[in-house]
Amino acid sequence: MSRPDSRHPSVRTSPAQTPATTAKAATRRKFLLTAGAAGAAATVAAPAVAQSSGPITMRWQSTWPSKDIFHEYALDFAKKVNDMTGGDLKIEVLPAGAVVPAFGLLEAVSKGTLDGGHGVMVYHYGKQTALALWGSGPGYAMDANMLLAWHKYGGGKELLAKLYDSIGANVVSFPYGPMPTQPLGWFKKPITKVDDMKGLKYRTVGISIDVFTGLGAAVNALPGGEIVSAMDRGLLDAAEFNNASSDRVLGFPDVSKVCMLQSYHQNAEQFEILFNKTKYDALPEKMRAIIANAVEAASADMSWKAVDRYSKDYVEMQQKDKVRFYKTPDAVLKRQLEVYDDVVKKKAADNAMFKEILESQRQFAQRATQWENDTVVSRKMAFDHYFGAAGVAKQPT
C-alpha cells in the first residue's frame, strides 16, 4: 500500500511513479483547479452581466393613424421581433404624429430621433423621387409580390442601399408586405371617361402626383389620416388611399358612396421597415438575423391577414355602408400607362439613379411577367363557374 504524500494529503503516489510524472500530475491538477475556479466565477458573473445590460429597447413610429390596419401591421412586426428575441429586443411602435409628422419619418429615423419606423417609400418622394419606384406606378406589369422578388433577387436591394446612401440617409431599409392593387379612389360620381378627371381636386402621393396631374387633376399630397377631413371640408373632390379595410376605418364611406376599383397608379406597392443604421449596426449579429427573418415572416402574415380583412370590409361597405363600387374604365387605365411612360422618361433624363432603377425593374419584369402570363391560369373562369357574377364591380353607366 502506498502512503499519502505529506504535501498533498489527498493524492497518493504509487511505487511506479517517478518525480517527472509526479510533477506533470501536479501541473495538471493546478490547471484543472484554476480552470474550475475560472468557470465557477464565470457562472456566477454571467447572470449579473445580463441583468445589468438588460433588453435593448427601440422607439418607433408608424406613418399611420392608430385605428388603421396599417398601424396594426407595424405592431404585428414589432411583436414578432419581440417574441423571436425572447424579449432581448423590445420595439415600441407609436402612431403617426406621436413624434413627427408622417412625411417626416425618414429624416427622424436617419437622425436618430426615432430608432425605426413603419411606412412606405413613396412618402419619401420629396427627398429623392426614385424612392417612389418601389410601388408607385404600374411596375411594368408586376404585382407587389413580384416587385419584392426583384428587390431581393434582381438587384433592387443593392440599388436601394445605394439610393439612400446618395442622399445621406443613415438608415437600413426592409421592403416587405406586398399590397394588392389599389383603387382609383373615392369620387362624388362614377368616372366614365378620361376627361372626368380634369379639374378634380384629388389626393395622391409620389409619382402618382405627376400621373394624375397629367390626367388633368389638381393634386394635393396628404397623409392618410388627413384625407377624409379634407374631403368633408370640400378641400378635395376625390382621393385614393389604399384598401377596403383602411378606407373604411378612416371614414371614406362617410364622405363618399362611390369607389372606383382598379388602377395602375399604385399597382405594386409594399411597406417599408426602417431602422436607424447606427442603432441597427450596433445590434448583435444574431439579433440582426432574427430581424431579417421576422421581416419575411411578417410579410407573409400580412398578406394572409389582408385577404381576410379586406374581403370582409369590401362586403360590409356594400351591405352596411351602401357604397357602390365600379370598375375603372379601360380607357382611363390605358391613359394612365401612357402618362406614366412620359413622366418616368423625363425623370430618368434628369436623375441617373432613377434611370438605373427603372431599367433594372424593366429587365426583371420582362422575364418574370412573361413567365407569369404563360404559366398562371386566369382565375376569372373558375370564379364565374362557382360564383357567377356575385361580387363583381358594376360598370359605370
C-alpha positions in Angstrom: 0.0 0.0 0.0 1.3 3.4 -0.8 1.4 6.2 1.7 0.0 9.6 1.5 2.2 12.4 0.2 2.7 14.8 3.0 2.4 17.8 0.8 -0.8 16.7 -0.9 -2.7 14.5 1.6 -5.5 13.8 -0.9 -3.1 12.5 -3.5 -1.5 9.0 -3.4 1.7 8.1 -5.3 2.2 4.6 -6.5 5.6 3.0 -6.4 5.7 3.1 -10.2 5.5 7.0 -10.4 8.7 8.9 -11.0 9.4 12.5 -9.9 8.8 13.6 -13.5 5.3 12.0 -13.7 4.5 13.4 -10.3 5.4 16.9 -11.5 3.2 16.5 -14.6 0.3 15.3 -12.4 0.8 18.3 -10.1 0.8 20.7 -13.1 -2.4 19.1 -14.5 -4.1 19.4 -11.1 -3.1 23.1 -10.9 -4.6 23.7 -14.4 -7.8 21.9 -13.6 -8.2 23.7 -10.3 -7.5 27.1 -12.0 -9.9 26.3 -14.9 -12.6 25.1 -12.5 -12.3 28.3 -10.4 -12.5 30.5 -13.5 -15.5 28.5 -14.7 -17.2 28.9 -11.4 -16.5 32.6 -11.4 -17.9 33.0 -14.9 -21.0 31.1 -13.9 -21.6 33.4 -11.0 -20.8 36.5 -13.0 -22.8 35.8 -16.2 -26.3 36.4 -14.8 -25.1 39.7 -13.2 -23.8 40.9 -16.6 -27.1 40.0 -18.3 -29.1 41.7 -15.6 -27.1 44.9 -15.7 -27.3 45.2 -19.5 -31.0 44.4 -19.8 -33.0 44.2 -23.0 -32.4 46.6 -26.0 -35.3 48.9 -26.5 -36.3 50.8 -29.6 -38.8 53.6 -30.0 -40.5 53.6 -33.4 -43.3 55.4 -35.1 -45.5 54.4 -38.0 -46.9 56.7 -40.6 -50.4 55.5 -39.9 -53.3 56.5 -37.5 -53.6 54.1 -34.6 -57.0 52.9 -35.9 -55.7 51.9 -39.4 -54.9 48.3 -40.1 -51.5 49.5 -41.4 -50.6 50.5 -37.8 -51.7 47.0 -36.8 -49.3 45.6 -39.3 -46.5 47.7 -37.7 -47.4 46.3 -34.3 -47.5 42.8 -35.7 -43.9 43.1 -36.9 -42.8 44.5 -33.6 -44.4 41.6 -31.7 -42.7 39.1 -34.0 -39.3 40.6 -33.2 -40.0 40.9 -29.5 -41.2 37.3 -29.3 -38.4 35.8 -31.5 -35.7 37.5 -29.5 -37.2 36.3 -26.2 -37.6 39.9 -25.1 -34.0 40.8 -25.7 -35.1 43.4 -28.2 -38.2 45.4 -27.4 -39.7 47.6 -30.1 -42.4 50.1 -29.1 -44.4 51.5 -32.1 -46.2 54.8 -31.8 -48.8 56.0 -34.3 -48.3 58.8 -36.9 -47.7 62.2 -35.4 -46.7 61.0 -32.0 -43.2 62.2 -32.5 -43.0 63.6 -36.1 -45.5 64.0 -39.0 -46.0 61.0 -41.3 -43.9 62.6 -44.1 -41.1 63.3 -41.6 -40.3 59.6 -40.8 -37.2 59.2 -42.9 -35.5 62.2 -41.5 -36.4 61.4 -37.9 -35.0 57.8 -38.2 -31.9 58.9 -40.1 -31.1 61.5 -37.4 -31.8 59.1 -34.5 -34.8 61.0 -33.2 -36.6 57.6 -33.7 -34.8 54.2 -33.7 -37.0 53.0 -36.6 -40.4 53.2 -38.3 -43.0 51.6 -40.5 -44.3 53.3 -43.6 -44.0 53.3 -47.4 -41.1 54.6 -49.5 -43.4 56.8 -51.6 -43.7 59.1 -48.5 -40.0 60.0 -49.0 -40.7 61.2 -52.5 -39.7 64.8 -51.6 -36.2 63.5 -50.6 -35.5 61.5 -53.8 -38.1 60.8 -56.5 -36.6 57.4 -57.3 -37.7 56.1 -53.9 -41.3 56.1 -55.3 -40.3 53.4 -57.8 -40.8 50.8 -55.1 -44.5 50.7 -55.7 -45.7 53.9 -57.2 -46.7 53.1 -60.8 -47.7 50.0 -62.9 -44.5 48.1 -62.0 -44.1 47.0 -65.7 -47.0 44.6 -65.2 -45.5 43.1 -62.0 -47.7 42.9 -58.9 -46.2 43.8 -55.5 -45.0 40.3 -54.7 -43.1 40.2 -58.0 -41.6 43.6 -57.3 -40.4 42.3 -54.0 -38.8 39.4 -55.9 -37.0 41.9 -58.0 -35.9 43.7 -54.8 -34.5 40.6 -53.2 -33.1 38.7 -56.2 -33.0 41.1 -59.1 -30.7 43.8 -57.7 -33.3 46.1 -56.0 -31.8 45.7 -52.5 -28.4 46.9 -53.6 -29.9 49.8 -55.6 -32.0 50.9 -52.6 -28.9 50.9 -50.3 -27.1 53.0 -53.0 -30.0 55.3 -53.3 -30.3 56.0 -49.6 -26.5 56.5 -49.4 -26.7 59.0 -52.2 -29.0 61.3 -50.1 -27.0 60.7 -46.9 -29.8 58.8 -45.2 -28.4 56.9 -42.2 -30.9 54.1 -42.4 -31.3 50.3 -43.1 -34.5 49.5 -45.1 -36.5 46.3 -45.4 -39.3 46.5 -48.0 -42.0 43.9 -47.2 -45.7 43.3 -47.2 -47.0 43.2 -50.8 -50.2 45.2 -51.2 -53.0 44.4 -53.6 -53.8 46.7 -56.5 -55.1 50.0 -55.0 -58.4 51.6 -56.1 -58.5 54.7 -58.4 -60.3 56.2 -55.4 -63.4 57.8 -54.0 -65.5 60.2 -56.0 -68.7 62.2 -56.0 -69.9 60.3 -59.1 -68.5 57.4 -61.2 -65.6 58.1 -63.6 -66.7 57.1 -67.1 -64.0 58.6 -69.3 -60.6 60.2 -69.1 -62.0 63.8 -69.2 -63.9 63.2 -66.0 -60.6 63.6 -64.1 -59.9 67.1 -65.4 -60.2 69.8 -62.8 -60.8 67.5 -59.8 -59.1 68.4 -56.6 -57.6 65.0 -56.0 -55.3 63.4 -53.3 -52.5 61.0 -54.1 -48.7 60.7 -53.4 -45.4 60.0 -55.2 -45.1 59.6 -58.9 -48.9 59.4 -58.9 -48.9 63.1 -58.3 -47.3 63.6 -61.7 -49.5 61.0 -63.4 -52.8 62.4 -62.1 -51.6 65.9 -62.9 -51.0 64.7 -66.4 -54.6 63.4 -66.4 -55.8 66.9 -65.6 -56.4 66.7 -61.9 -55.3 69.3 -59.3 -53.3 67.1 -57.0 -52.7 67.6 -53.3 -50.5 65.1 -51.3 -51.8 64.4 -47.8 -51.0 61.7 -45.2 -53.7 59.0 -44.7 -55.1 60.5 -41.5 -55.9 63.9 -43.1 -57.7 62.8 -46.3 -61.3 62.3 -45.1 -61.5 65.6 -43.2 -60.2 67.4 -46.3 -62.9 65.7 -48.4 -65.5 66.6 -45.8 -64.5 70.3 -45.8 -64.6 70.4 -49.6 -60.8 70.8 -49.9 -60.8 67.6 -52.0 -63.3 66.4 -54.6 -61.8 62.9 -54.7 -59.0 60.8 -53.2 -57.3 57.5 -53.1 -55.7 55.8 -50.1 -55.3 52.0 -50.3 -57.7 49.2 -49.5 -61.2 48.3 -48.2 -60.2 48.0 -44.5 -58.1 51.2 -44.3 -60.5 53.2 -46.3 -63.5 52.1 -44.3 -62.0 52.7 -40.8 -60.6 56.0 -41.9 -64.2 57.1 -42.8 -64.2 57.3 -46.6 -67.8 55.9 -46.8 -68.9 58.8 -44.6 -67.9 61.4 -47.3 -68.4 59.4 -50.5 -70.5 56.5 -51.7 -68.7 55.9 -55.0 -65.4 54.0 -55.2 -63.6 53.2 -58.5 -61.7 49.9 -58.3 -58.5 49.1 -60.2 -55.8 51.5 -61.2 -52.2 51.5 -62.4 -51.1 54.4 -60.2 -50.0 52.0 -57.3 -50.3 48.6 -58.7 -47.2 47.1 -56.9 -46.7 48.9 -53.6 -45.3 47.4 -50.5 -44.5 48.6 -46.9 -41.1 49.6 -45.6 -39.5 48.7 -42.2 -36.8 51.3 -41.4 -34.0 51.2 -38.9 -31.6 53.9 -37.8 -28.4 52.4 -39.3 -26.1 53.3 -36.3 -28.6 51.6 -33.9 -29.1 48.6 -36.2 -25.3 48.0 -36.9 -24.7 48.0 -33.1 -27.1 45.1 -32.6 -25.6 41.6 -32.1 -25.3 39.6 -35.4 -27.8 37.0 -34.1 -30.3 39.7 -33.4 -29.9 41.2 -36.9 -30.5 37.7 -38.4 -33.7 37.4 -36.3 -34.9 40.8 -37.7 -34.3 39.8 -41.3 -36.3 36.6 -40.8 -39.0 38.4 -38.9 -39.4 40.7 -41.8 -40.2 37.8 -44.1 -42.5 36.2 -41.6 -44.4 39.4 -41.1 -44.6 39.9 -44.9 -46.4 36.5 -45.4 -48.6 37.0 -42.4 -49.6 40.5 -43.5 -50.6 39.1 -47.0 -52.8 36.5 -45.4 -54.4 38.9 -43.0 -55.1 41.3 -45.8 -57.0 38.8 -47.8 -59.3 38.0 -44.8 -59.8 41.5 -43.6 -60.1 43.4 -46.9 -62.6 40.9 -48.4 -64.8 41.3 -45.3 -64.8 45.1 -45.3 -65.4 45.1 -49.1 -68.6 43.2 -48.5 -69.7 45.2 -45.5 -69.1 48.5 -47.2 -71.6 47.4 -49.8 -74.2 45.9 -47.5 -73.9 48.2 -44.4 -72.4 51.4 -45.7 -74.2 51.4 -49.1 -71.0 52.1 -51.1 -71.2 51.5 -54.8 -68.1 50.0 -56.4 -67.3 50.4 -60.1 -64.5 49.2 -62.3 -62.3 51.9 -63.7 -62.9 52.1 -67.5 -60.1 50.6 -69.6 -59.7 54.0 -71.4 -58.6 55.6 -68.1 -56.3 52.7 -67.3 -54.6 52.9 -70.7 -54.2 56.7 -70.4 -52.5 56.2 -67.0 -49.9 53.9 -68.7 -49.2 56.5 -71.4 -48.9 59.4 -69.0 -46.7 57.3 -66.6 -44.3 56.5 -69.5 -43.9 60.2 -70.2 -43.4 61.1 -66.6 -40.6 58.5 -65.9 -38.9 59.3 -69.2 -38.5 62.9 -68.1 -37.4 61.9 -64.6 -34.9 59.4 -65.9 -33.3 62.0 -68.1 -32.6 64.2 -65.0 -31.8 61.6 -62.4 -29.2 58.9 -63.1 -30.3 56.7 -60.1 -33.9 56.9 -61.3 -32.9 55.7 -64.7 -30.7 52.8 -63.3 -33.6 51.6 -61.1 -36.1 51.8 -63.9 -34.0 49.8 -66.3 -33.3 47.2 -63.6 -37.0 46.8 -62.9 -37.9 46.6 -66.6 -35.4 43.9 -67.4 -36.5 41.7 -64.4 -40.2 42.4 -65.2 -39.9 41.3 -68.9 -38.7 37.9 -67.8 -40.9 37.5 -64.7 -44.2 38.7 -66.2 -43.7 36.6 -69.4 -43.3 33.5 -67.1 -46.3 34.5 -65.1 -48.6 35.2 -68.0 -47.7 32.0 -69.7 -47.9 29.9 -66.6 -50.6 31.1 -64.2 -54.2 30.2 -65.2 -56.8 33.0 -65.1 -58.9 32.5 -62.0 -61.8 34.5 -63.6 -63.2 31.4 -65.3 -63.2 29.4 -62.1 -64.8 32.3 -60.2 -67.6 32.6 -62.8 -68.0 28.8 -62.7 -68.6 28.8 -58.9 -70.0 32.1 -58.0 -71.4 33.7 -61.2 -71.5 37.5 -61.3 -71.7 37.9 -57.5 -69.4 40.5 -56.1 -68.3 41.8 -59.5 -68.0 45.6 -59.5 -70.6 47.4 -61.6 -69.8 49.1 -64.8 -70.3 52.9 -64.8 -73.5 54.0 -66.5 
